[in-house]
Amino acid sequence: MGGIEPSYHDLEANEQTTLVHHGDMYDADSLFKPLLDKELEKILRFYEAQEKELLVELAMLEQSITQQDELDLRQDSTIWMKKILKKWVGSILFA
């Protein structure tokens, strides 16, 4: 058997019917394709909206990481300065 059979045969009822009338193929396609295009548009709009949301979230995350890195650098430099001052004050007081 090569492919889908164009007709259906009910052995119990001894009835046979054509599943798709070849003359109706054009009509079915002309009705079905616009519906498919409409659904495809819905899917595309959904994923475009999802992409925009993710890009906004990514930008916010990048900004948050940059701010945290800057804060960490300031804290590191503050800690470094406190250590230097502590050593310097300690060397003055205990010299």
C-alpha positions as CSV (number, residue, x, y, z in Angstrom):
1,M,0.0,0.0,0.0
2,G,1.5,3.3,-1.0
3,G,0.2,6.2,1.0
4,I,-3.3,7.1,2.1
5,E,-6.2,5.4,0.5
6,P,-8.6,7.8,-1.2
7,S,-11.7,5.9,-0.1
8,Y,-13.0,4.1,2.9
9,H,-14.6,0.6,2.8
10,D,-16.8,-0.5,5.8
11,L,-16.5,-4.3,5.6
12,E,-19.4,-4.9,8.1
13,A,-21.9,-2.7,6.3
14,N,-20.4,-3.5,2.9
15,E,-20.4,0.3,2.2
16,Q,-17.8,2.3,0.5
17,T,-17.4,6.0,0.4
18,T,-14.8,8.5,-0.9
19,L,-13.1,10.3,2.0
20,V,-12.0,13.3,-0.2
21,H,-13.7,14.2,-3.4
22,H,-11.0,15.4,-5.8
23,G,-13.2,18.1,-7.2
24,D,-13.6,19.6,-3.7
25,M,-9.9,19.7,-3.0
26,Y,-9.6,23.2,-4.4
27,D,-12.6,24.4,-2.3
28,A,-11.3,22.8,0.8
29,D,-7.8,24.3,0.3
30,S,-9.3,27.8,-0.4
31,L,-11.2,27.6,2.9
32,F,-8.6,25.8,5.0
33,K,-5.4,27.8,4.1
34,P,-6.7,31.2,5.2
35,L,-7.7,29.6,8.5
36,L,-4.2,28.1,8.9
37,D,-2.7,31.5,8.0
38,K,-4.8,33.1,10.7
39,E,-3.7,30.6,13.3
40,L,-0.1,30.9,12.2
41,E,-0.4,34.7,12.7
42,K,-1.7,34.1,16.3
43,I,1.3,31.9,17.0
44,L,3.8,34.3,15.6
45,R,2.3,37.2,17.6
46,F,2.5,35.1,20.7
47,Y,6.1,34.3,20.3
48,E,7.0,37.8,19.3
49,A,5.4,39.1,22.5
50,Q,7.3,36.4,24.5
51,E,10.6,37.4,22.8
52,K,10.0,41.1,23.7
53,E,9.2,40.2,27.3
54,L,12.4,38.1,27.5
55,L,14.5,40.9,26.0
56,V,13.2,43.4,28.6
57,E,13.9,40.9,31.4
58,L,17.4,40.3,30.0
59,A,18.1,44.0,29.9
60,M,16.9,44.4,33.5
61,L,19.0,41.5,34.5
62,E,22.1,42.9,32.8
63,Q,21.5,46.2,34.5
64,S,21.1,44.5,37.9
65,I,24.3,42.6,37.4
66,T,26.2,45.8,36.4
67,Q,24.9,47.6,39.4
68,Q,25.8,44.7,41.7
69,D,29.3,44.6,40.2
70,E,29.8,48.3,40.7
71,L,28.5,47.9,44.3
72,D,30.9,45.0,44.9
73,L,33.8,47.1,43.5
74,R,33.0,50.0,45.8
75,Q,32.7,47.7,48.8
76,D,36.0,45.9,47.9
77,S,37.7,49.3,47.6
78,T,36.2,50.4,50.9
79,I,37.3,47.2,52.7
80,W,40.8,47.6,51.1
81,M,41.0,51.3,52.3
82,K,39.8,50.3,55.8
83,K,42.6,47.6,56.0
84,I,45.2,50.1,54.9
85,L,44.0,52.7,57.4
86,K,43.9,50.1,60.1
87,K,47.5,49.1,59.4
88,W,48.6,52.8,59.1
89,V,46.8,53.8,62.4
90,G,48.1,50.6,64.1
91,S,51.7,51.4,62.9
92,I,51.4,55.0,64.3
93,L,49.9,53.9,67.6
94,F,52.2,51.1,68.2
95,A,55.4,52.5,66.8
